[in-house]
């Protein structure tokens, strides 16, 4: 082992598309769940992905469009805090240009994220399972994020149409600052969107790992601990019973299990 990902559980399970999904996968591996109900909620979504290849494909297409929303949102929040006592017009042109670009990227990224969640809302069973797993923000209606986001898209198209390479004029600096502050007012809801999308990415990754497996895969059945639960005589704790166990990296040269 050289300290890299090769041969690790992370490497085997990582079919994530988004940067936030990859970080969440690492977090889940390092902090595994113990609650049976919470484990089964995740497995239910994995099972739904495996039963519906179209949902898996559509989800992957949207995930590929996402920038690192978590870090972009963090930078937006930091920029508001650090600039609280500085007039927008006094910020350097380089800083303003970076902020315009980052703001355009995050608005565009959240558009892809919200479009994904709206597409999944058409899948009744997946939506039901997601609601058990994550806190979903209100997406549609007068107070929904979809309408809120469209207002920022219109503002960017009007004031910063070439945000990728646009220099910000002094008269537009204050407009940018106001837009960012308004956007950050819903930081909690944006974070909920990010977390839901990241969960989808990781659970889709699990489904891909299971479907591409060289050996047989089965959903684990976890029983609550009781007096009748099999106990290890040395540790007096529950034991794990597995039939047909194989190691995910124990694959012969011909691709078959040894």
N, C-alpha and C positions, 0 to 999 in steps of 0.2 A: 504493500500500500504506500503510495507516494504522497498522500495528503490531498489528492485531487478527487474528482467525482467518480472516476472509473471504478466499477465494481461495487459501488455503494447503493443502498436502498434508494437514495435520492436520484441517482442516475437512472435506476430501473423505472422509477415511477414518473420521472419528469418528462411529460409530454405537454407541459404548459406552454402557452403562446405569449402571454403578457408578462412583463417584468414583475408586476404585483402578484400574479399567480405563482411565479417561481419563488418569490419570497414567502408567500403564504404556505406553500408546500413545505419548504424548509422549516417553517415555524411549526407546522402540524407534526412533522416527523420528530422534532425536538421536544414537543409538548403534546404527546398523544392523549386522546380523550380516555376517561375512565367511566363516564356515565353511559350506560347501555342505550338509553333513549337518544342521546346526542349522537352516538355512533350510528345507530340505525337510521337517523334522519339523513346523515351523509350517504349511507349505503343506499337508501331509497332513491336519491338523486342519481347515483352511479348506475343503479339498475334501470332507471328511466332513460338515461343516455344510451345504455347498451340495447335497450328495447326499441329505440327510435334513432336510427342512423341519420335521419334528416335533421333532427334537432341538433345532433352532435356536429354535423357538417355546417349548419347555419351558425351555430355558436362559434365555431372555429373561424369562420369567415369574418365575423364581427370582431373577434378578439385580435385578429391580425392587424386591424386598423388602429389599435389603441397605443398611444404613447404611454410613458410611465406616469399615469394620472396621480398616483400617490405622491410622488416626489414633486411633480408640477404644482399640486395643490399646496404642499408644504412650502414651496418657494413663494407662492402667491401670498400665503398667510404671513410669511416672514417679511415679505416686501411691504405689506401694509403696516406691520409693527415697526419696522426699521425706518419707514418714511413718515411716521406719524408727526414728527417734529420738523420735517424738511419740506419746503415748498416744492411741488412737482417741477416747476420751472428751473429749480436749482440743481436738479439731478443731471448728471452727465448724459450726453447723447448716447454713449455706448450702453449705459445702464437702461435708458429708456427703450432703446432698440431691442435689448434683450427681453425686457418686460413685455413689449408688444408681441414679440415672437412667441414667448412662453404663454401669454394669455390667449393668443390665437390657437396655439396647439392644444391647450387645455379645453377650450370651448369646442373645438373640432373633435377632440377625443371623447368628451362627454356626450357629444351628439351620437357617436358610434355606440357608446355604452348604453345610452337611453334607448336608442333604436333596437339594440339587442334585447333589452328587458321588455320593450313593447312587443317585439316579435314573439318572445316567449310567453307573454300574457295570453296569446291566442291558443297556447297549449295548456289546457285547463289543468291537467294532472301535474305537469311540471311546475306551474305557478303555485298550485296547492302545496307541493313538496318544498318549494323555495320559501314560501311564507312560514313554514315550520322551522326552517333552517336559519333564515336571515331576516333582518328588519328591512322591509322594502319601503322606500319613500313613496309618497304620492307622485305619480308621474303625469297624470292627465287632469284636466279641469283647470279652473281659474287659479288654483293654488298649486298646481302641479309643476314639476321640474321641466317638463317638456316645453310648456309655454314660456316659463321663466328663461330657459336656455335660448329659445328662439329670439328673444329680445336682445340678447347679447350677440347672437349671430348677425342680426340686422345692424347692430351698432358697429360691429367689426367691418361688415361689408360697406357701411357708409363712411366711417372715419378712418379705417385702416385696411383698405382693400388689398394691399400688397404687404400684409403683416410679416411675411417671411423675411423680407429684405428691406422693409420700409424704415427710413429715418423718421423719428417723431419730431414734428415741429413743436416749438415752445407752446403755441396756442392749443396743441392737442395733448400736451402732457397732463394737464389737469383733467381732461376728459378720460384719459386712460386710468388715472388714479381713482376717479369716481367709479368707473366701470369695475375695476378690481375690487374696490371696497364693497360694492353692491353684490358682486359675485360671491365674495367670502362670507357674506351674511348668512348664506345657506351652507356653510362648510360642513356642518353635521350631516346634512342630507347628501351632499356630494360624497362624503366619506362612506355613507351607507351604500351608495351606488358602487363605489370602488370595492367595498368589501363583498358585496353580492356578486359582482363580476369576477372577482378573484376566486371566490368559492366555486363558481361555475367552472372557471378555468382548471382548478385543481381536481374537482370531481370528474370533469370531462377527461382529464389526464389519467385518472385512475381507470376510467372505463376503457380508454385506449390501451393502457397497459394490460388490462385483463383480456381484451379482444385480440391483442397481438401476441399473447403468451404462447410459448412453445409447449407448455404443459397445460394440464387441466386446471381450471379455476372454479372456485365455488364461493358463494357468499357465506361468510362465517355466521354461525348461529351462536349468540351469546346469551347465556342463562344468568339470571340474577343469583347471587350467592345465597345459599340456604343451608340448612342443616344436612340436607341430602346431597349437597354438592360434593363431588369427589374431592378429597383432600390429599395433599402430599403429606406423607407421614412424618417427614423431617421438618418441613416448614409449617405444617398445619394450615396451609393456604390452598386455594384452588389450583387445579392443574389444567394443562392444555392437552387435549387429545386431537391428534391429526392423523388421518389415513391417507396414504399415497403422497407423503410429503416429498417435495423436490425443491432444490435451490434454484432461484430464477436465473442464476448465472452458470448453472451446471448443464451446459448445452454442448453436445459433441460437435465435431467439425462439420458433420453433415446436417447440423441444425436440429437433430433429434436429441431427446433426453437420453443420457447414458444408462 
